Amino acid sequence: MKAFISPVSLTLGQDQMPLYELLQQLTGGSIIALNIVGAVILILLSLLVVRLNERYVFIRQRTDLPAFVFALIATGTVSLYGMHPALLASFLLFFAIDCVFAIYHGSRTLAKSFEAGLFIGLATTTYLLSGVYLLWFWIALAFLGYFRPREILAGLMGFILPVFVVLSWYFLNDKLTGLLQTVGSLYSFEFSAEYSMFQKVYWGILAAFVLIASAFMTNVVEEKKISSRKYFMILFVFFLTAIGNYFIFSSAGTELYFLLLIPTTFIISHYFVLSRYSWIKEILFVAFVLASVMIHFLG
């Protein structure tokens, strides 16, 4: 509600990549309108993460828990109450994940590789650092056993297509220099911010749950189908790519939290769904929910 009662721009004073700039133009630059778009994206993503598991069943059980976990995590960073290019990029990268998972089934691998690259390219024209996920796509192909020249090139062509279209449009309208300056400023931007102790504690709690869930996943990996193992490894590399962005690029900041939402949701949901019932698990679940609620009042 804070995003609508006291809306604040999360990109104030910064030029943005073309696709997000187009969204700003379509909403007339209204912060509330942008935040409505952001809220819709979060709702859609919470439903899509459930659909993804229903389609590929890598949690080995049909459950709506990922939607609940996603909702709690998605609103867990107080400084991100609003719309940001990274949120739209996360939405586009979700479809790249869907395409990568579909490749494992072995049908239309070239088409799905192209589509995965296309969504990564669209995400890059929204949020610059999304371009790193092209490397994630190639690593995913290796995990799936499809690290072959044609799939690699198909993904690369898909990635290049939206980038080429954007560059061509800016060139034909004599705005290419401005676009390159925007890319340069976003790349060289020095990110710095201060966070409350409660926010840092919440991130620490979330990190602890990811570690616990990852350890649990490692213990049960032999019980899983080969496809489930591969899917989780792909999600884990997706998670590590966002973390890597933070340490490699000085311009990367809190907005990377949006890119962590999907893999974190599945990693934590997997633990709560499949770990054996015990009082410790119940306490951990209650602690997770309480921490996710209290951060809204203390953060």
Number of C-alpha atoms within 10 A of each C-alpha: 8 11 20 14 8 10 18 18 18 16 12 7 7 11 16 21 21 22 19 20 16 14 16 16 11 12 15 11 14 14 20 19 17 22 20 17 17 20 17 12 17 21 14 13 21 23 17 19 22 20 17 16 18 16 13 16 16 21 21 15 12 15 15 16 19 27 22 16 21 26 19 17 23 22 19 23 21 17 16 19 22 25 24 20 24 23 26 23 26 26 20 21 26 21 18 26 21 18 20 24 23 17 22 19 11 12 10 12 19 17 16 23 29 26 22 30 32 27 25 32 31 27 31 27 25 27 25 21 21 24 18 15 22 22 12 18 25 22 17 25 21 14 16 21 12 19 15 11 9 14 20 20 16 21 26 21 18 22 25 18 16 20 17 13 11 18 18 14 12 17 14 9 9 11 13 16 11 13 19 14 12 17 19 11 15 20 15 13 14 12 11 10 7 6 11 10 11 16 18 13 14 19 17 12 16 19 13 12 19 20 14 15 21 17 13 17 21 11 10 12 14 10 10 14 11 12 16 17 18 19 21 20 15 24 20 17 17 25 19 15 18 20 16 13 18 18 11 9 15 15 17 23 15 14 18 18 21 23 23 21 21 26 22 25 23 25 24 23 23 22 20 18 16 14 14 9 10 8 9 9 14 12 11 13 14 12 13 18 15 12 20 23 15 13 17 15 9 12 17
